[in-house]
Amino acid sequence: MTPQTVPDVVFNVRVRNDALDGPNPYQWKQLSTADIFAGRKVVLFAVPGAFTPACSETHLPGYEKLYDDLIAAGADKVVCLSVNDPFVLFQWAKSQEISRVFMLPDGNGDFSRLMGMLVQRTTTGMGMRSWRYSMFVDDGKIRQMFIEPGLADNPPGVPVEVSDAQTMLDYLRKAAG
């Protein structure tokens, strides 16, 4: 069962610091759940992994493509969460030409676990990963979730059927309507 509010965790991210010299002008920064969700209307979608087929072909690009529409429909921020480290998420976003969706690494899976969405993907060598879902969060309160069917350890795959950007956009437009 998922919580009514987003869990209180700390995310370790990398942020650009132009004062740093060299080829890697980034530094560590910790963001709390409050830093991301407090006082904001946030669309968050969670993916099983960076560079994986459905995540790269449909899920992430769909949210980037509909970003302006999601903001116009009432979201303040659009976030992609994955149980990957910040270096992997940075390279994945770069390879996908993602510039507006905020990439949020749940490197230890703490947020995913507390959401009840952490599953084993050990049969494919992926370890522990997030289940695929999306949610609309208003000031830390979960207002709507779209969870892909079949939540279980070691699924053969997790298609994008209900957690896609268009479904979220339709929900936001109807909720505002």
Secondary structure, 3 states (H helix, E strand, C coil): CCCCECCCCEEEEEEECCCCCCCCCEEEEEEEHHHHHCCCEEEEEEECCCCCHHHHHHHHHHHHHCHHHHHHCCCCEEEEEECCCHHHHHHHHHHHCCCCCEEEECCCCHHHHHCCCEEECHHHCCCEEECCEEEEEECCEEEEEEECCCCCCCCCCCCCCCCCHHHHHHHHHHHHC
